[in-house]
Amino acid sequence: MKVRDSGMPEQNYWESLFDIAGILNGLEINQEIADAVEVGCGYGTFTLPVARRIRGTLHSFDIEADMVATTLARARDSGVLNVRAAVRDVVASGFDLPPDSVDAVLLFNILHAENPTQLLQAAATVVRPHGRVLAIHWRSDLETPRGPDLSIRPRPEQIVTWGCSVGLAPEKNVLLPPWHFGVVLRRRK
Ligand SMILES: C[S@@+](CC[C@H](N)C(=O)[O-])C[C@H]1O[C@@H](n2cnc3c(N)ncnc32)[C@H](O)[C@@H]1O
């Protein structure tokens, strides 16, 4: 099932709304990560920059075939070889990766889902012990140019509570200007 309110505006506009390097720095996405998973790759806005920073493979999924095609084409055109993008409904079918198999799971602009704890549970299962689940979302404490309705927009403390309920420990919350916040959760064991 496609996550509610997860349609995308035009690509250039969408990508003008993020300081991508600032976000990846804030979440400490770097060579300490080998393999990672990204839920809902969209246009590949974060896929390529993340893939360039990590040591291993980035497994990216999206329910929309055209989003996956765009992401794969961008990776190919840029010579980024460590992206494995696939069409998949992660809400219905999870990640199709072994438990405990990746260092990080990226949940970017997706936790306004109908059942966010289901996504966090899937993330907590696939990430290795002491690996990290990294969420970003639109802030609610200021007016933003995009983002889901405030009534379904998750706040940092909600994401922490949901994460704790599936065995993830809160590590840090960060502001990711101009419009986002990030939550870093770590699998306990
Ligand atoms: C708001 S966009 C965010 C895209 C990307 N994470 C970013 O921040 O640029 C959400 C993406 O999740 C995808 N999506 C929605 N429901 C999904 C599902 N059940 N399984 C996989 N992808 C899904 C949408 O097609 C869309 O590309």
PDBQT file of the ligand as one rigid body, heavy atoms in Angstrom, charges set to zero:
ROOT
HETATM    1  C1  LIG A 201       7.734  11.797   0.043  1.00  0.00    +0.000 C 
HETATM    2  S1  LIG A 201       8.597  10.719  -1.024  1.00  0.00    +0.000 S 
HETATM    3  C2  LIG A 201      10.265  10.752  -0.323  1.00  0.00    +0.000 C 
HETATM    4  C3  LIG A 201      11.315  10.235  -1.278  1.00  0.00    +0.000 C 
HETATM    5  C4  LIG A 201      12.733  10.238  -0.722  1.00  0.00    +0.000 C 
HETATM    6  N1  LIG A 201      12.829   9.436   0.473  1.00  0.00    +0.000 N 
HETATM    7  C5  LIG A 201      13.177  11.645  -0.457  1.00  0.00    +0.000 C 
HETATM    8  O1  LIG A 201      13.138  12.057   0.713  1.00  0.00    +0.000 OA
HETATM    9  O2  LIG A 201      13.528  12.353  -1.426  1.00  0.00    +0.000 OA
HETATM   10  C6  LIG A 201       8.036   9.121  -0.523  1.00  0.00    +0.000 C 
HETATM   11  C7  LIG A 201       8.409   7.997  -1.489  1.00  0.00    +0.000 C 
HETATM   12  O3  LIG A 201       8.010   6.757  -0.890  1.00  0.00    +0.000 OA
HETATM   13  C8  LIG A 201       7.427   5.964  -1.898  1.00  0.00    +0.000 C 
HETATM   14  N2  LIG A 201       6.504   5.023  -1.249  1.00  0.00    +0.000 N 
HETATM   15  C9  LIG A 201       5.263   5.280  -0.783  1.00  0.00    +0.000 A 
HETATM   16  N3  LIG A 201       4.710   4.183  -0.279  1.00  0.00    +0.000 NA
HETATM   17  C10 LIG A 201       5.625   3.183  -0.418  1.00  0.00    +0.000 A 
HETATM   18  C11 LIG A 201       5.637   1.801  -0.108  1.00  0.00    +0.000 A 
HETATM   19  N4  LIG A 201       4.580   1.208   0.472  1.00  0.00    +0.000 N 
HETATM   20  N5  LIG A 201       6.739   1.058  -0.412  1.00  0.00    +0.000 NA
HETATM   21  C12 LIG A 201       7.809   1.656  -1.002  1.00  0.00    +0.000 A 
HETATM   22  N6  LIG A 201       7.857   2.959  -1.340  1.00  0.00    +0.000 NA
HETATM   23  C13 LIG A 201       6.779   3.725  -1.048  1.00  0.00    +0.000 A 
HETATM   24  C14 LIG A 201       6.732   6.956  -2.822  1.00  0.00    +0.000 C 
HETATM   25  O4  LIG A 201       6.489   6.407  -4.098  1.00  0.00    +0.000 OA
HETATM   26  C15 LIG A 201       7.720   8.128  -2.831  1.00  0.00    +0.000 C 
HETATM   27  O5  LIG A 201       8.663   8.008  -3.869  1.00  0.00    +0.000 OA
ENDROOT
TORSDOF 0
